[in-house]
Amino acid sequence: MARQHTEVLLSVLTGRGFAEPNPRPMFPNPPGLLRIEPHSPGLLRIEPHSPGLRDRIWWGAGTRATAEWTAEQGMNLMSSTLLTEDTGVPFHRLQAEQIQRFRDAWKAAGHEREPRVSVSRSVFPIVSDTDRAYFGREAGSQDQVGHIAGGTARFGKTYAGEPDQLVRDLAEDEAIAAADTLLLTVPNQLGVDYNAHVIESLLTHVAPELGWR
């Protein structure tokens, strides 16, 4: 159902007409920018129309097959810290394969623009006693395999450790290397100030060494 509704949405965002106008509306259209206006004979489209909006739609894909479908639809790929399949390889390698399949399907579909790809990671540089108290035990984190909705799923590990070690570990993450955008997952229950500290530590001690910007 979600895919069917998404296909309708993507069609509407291109500016195509999608609704037959009522020749005798019960009420006139309300004033304001968001309205329906004639676009093609006998059809209506959403206004205001944004020509570039269609290229800024993302889809979160949990499998390699869904990533291929995402590419066929011409949407950008968002891949999180969980994949709802497992082939026995490390999470970052399975995710890198997912990204490559997305790019191959994108090329095969003949889209003209370059797609965007994002991956998510939990990264905690340990630069204070508070960091160590919260995440010191995660320094040896590994992938986890579990079950969701009756299927096997692989969860990516948490990156936590001294900045120098994080630089080495993150440089070996094949999916981060394959993506163009990295989203950081942060523990919002620890509050704004602590999460600002985590991000600042990453930007100061880790990102420059990896060439991130």
C-alpha positions in Angstrom: 0.0 0.0 0.0 2.8 2.4 0.9 4.5 1.9 -2.5 1.2 2.4 -4.3 0.5 5.7 -2.5 4.1 6.8 -3.1 3.9 6.2 -6.8 0.8 8.4 -6.9 2.6 11.1 -4.8 5.6 11.1 -7.2 3.4 11.4 -10.2 1.6 14.4 -8.5 4.9 16.1 -7.7 5.9 16.1 -11.4 3.0 18.5 -12.0 0.7 16.0 -13.7 -3.0 16.5 -13.4 -4.5 13.9 -11.1 -8.1 15.0 -10.3 -11.2 15.7 -12.4 -12.6 19.1 -11.6 -16.2 19.3 -10.3 -18.1 21.3 -12.9 -20.4 22.6 -10.1 -18.4 22.8 -6.9 -20.4 23.1 -3.7 -18.0 25.7 -2.3 -15.4 27.9 -4.0 -11.7 27.1 -3.5 -10.4 28.9 -0.3 -7.8 31.6 -0.8 -4.2 30.9 -0.3 -1.2 29.4 -2.1 -2.0 25.7 -1.6 -4.8 25.0 -4.1 -5.7 22.9 -7.1 -5.7 24.5 -10.5 -6.1 23.3 -14.1 -2.9 22.0 -15.6 -3.9 19.7 -18.5 -7.3 19.4 -20.2 -9.8 18.1 -17.8 -7.4 17.5 -15.0 -6.1 19.4 -11.9 -2.7 19.6 -10.3 -1.5 20.7 -6.9 -0.3 24.3 -6.7 2.1 25.8 -6.0 4.2 23.5 -8.2 7.8 23.0 -7.2 9.8 21.7 -10.2 12.7 20.4 -8.0 10.7 18.8 -5.3 10.4 15.5 -7.1 14.2 15.1 -6.9 14.3 15.7 -3.2 12.3 12.7 -2.1 14.0 10.0 0.0 13.0 6.4 0.7 14.2 4.4 3.6 15.2 0.9 2.4 15.7 -2.0 4.7 16.8 -4.5 2.0 18.8 -4.7 -1.1 15.7 -5.4 -3.2 13.9 -2.3 -1.8 16.9 -0.2 -2.6 16.6 -1.4 -6.2 12.9 -0.4 -6.3 13.8 3.0 -4.8 16.2 3.6 -7.7 13.7 2.5 -10.2 11.3 5.2 -8.8 14.0 7.9 -9.0 14.1 8.5 -5.3 17.2 9.1 -3.1 18.3 6.2 -0.8 18.3 6.4 2.9 19.7 3.4 4.7 19.7 3.2 8.5 21.5 1.1 11.2 19.3 -1.9 10.5 18.8 -4.1 7.5 15.9 -6.6 7.5 18.0 -9.3 5.9 21.3 -11.1 6.6 23.8 -12.8 4.5 26.4 -13.5 7.1 28.7 -10.6 6.1 29.4 -7.6 8.4 26.7 -5.0 8.4 28.7 -2.3 6.7 29.6 -4.6 3.9 26.0 -5.7 3.4 24.9 -2.1 3.3 27.6 -1.3 0.8 26.2 -4.0 -1.4 22.8 -2.5 -1.0 24.1 0.9 -2.1 25.9 -0.6 -5.1 22.7 -2.3 -6.2 20.8 0.9 -5.8 23.4 2.7 -8.0 23.3 -0.1 -10.6 19.5 0.0 -10.7 19.6 3.8 -11.0 21.9 3.6 -14.0 19.7 0.9 -15.6 16.6 3.0 -15.2 18.2 5.8 -17.2 17.7 8.7 -14.7 19.6 11.8 -15.7 20.6 13.2 -12.3 23.0 11.8 -9.7 21.2 10.3 -6.7 21.9 11.0 -3.1 22.6 8.2 -0.6 22.7 8.5 3.2 23.6 6.0 5.9 23.1 6.3 9.6 25.6 5.5 12.4 25.9 5.8 16.2 29.3 7.4 16.8 30.5 8.4 20.3 34.0 9.8 20.7 35.2 9.2 24.3 36.9 12.4 25.4 35.6 12.8 28.9 34.7 10.8 32.0 31.0 11.4 31.3 31.5 9.9 27.8 33.3 6.9 29.3 30.5 6.4 31.9 27.8 6.4 29.2 29.5 4.6 26.3 32.8 3.1 27.5 31.2 -0.4 27.5 30.3 0.1 23.8 33.9 0.2 22.8 33.8 -3.5 21.9 30.4 -3.3 20.1 29.7 -5.8 17.3 26.9 -6.3 14.8 23.8 -8.1 16.1 21.5 -10.5 14.3 17.9 -10.8 15.4 14.4 -11.3 14.1 11.8 -8.7 13.0 8.4 -9.6 11.8 9.4 -13.2 11.4 12.5 -12.5 9.3 16.2 -12.2 10.1 17.7 -8.8 10.5 21.2 -7.4 11.0 21.9 -4.4 13.3 25.0 -2.3 12.8 27.4 -1.8 15.7 27.8 1.3 17.8 31.1 3.2 17.2 32.5 4.3 20.6 36.1 4.8 21.6 39.0 7.2 21.7 39.1 9.5 18.7 42.2 7.9 17.1 40.5 4.5 17.3 37.3 5.8 15.8 39.1 7.3 12.9 40.7 3.9 12.1 37.4 2.0 12.5 35.2 4.4 10.5 37.8 4.5 7.7 37.1 0.8 7.2 33.4 1.2 7.0 32.6 0.4 3.3 29.0 1.8 3.4 30.1 5.2 4.8 32.7 5.3 2.0 30.0 4.5 -0.6 27.5 7.1 0.7 27.6 10.8 0.2 25.8 11.7 3.5 26.2 10.5 7.0 23.3 10.8 9.5 24.2 10.6 13.2 21.8 8.9 15.6 22.0 10.5 19.1 20.5 9.5 22.4 17.9 12.2 22.8 17.1 11.0 26.3 20.5 12.4 27.4 19.4 15.9 26.6 20.4 18.7 24.2 23.6 19.8 25.9 25.1 16.3 26.0 24.2 15.6 22.4 25.7 18.9 21.3 28.9 17.8 23.1 28.9 14.5 21.2 28.5 16.2 17.8 31.1 18.8 18.7 33.6 16.1 19.7 33.0 14.3 16.4 33.5 17.5 14.4 36.6 18.4 16.3 38.4 15.1 16.8 37.2 12.7 14.2 35.7 14.3 11.1 38.8 16.3 10.0 41.0 13.2 10.1 38.6 11.4 7.8 38.2 14.3 5.4 34.5 14.7 6.2 32.8 18.1 5.6 
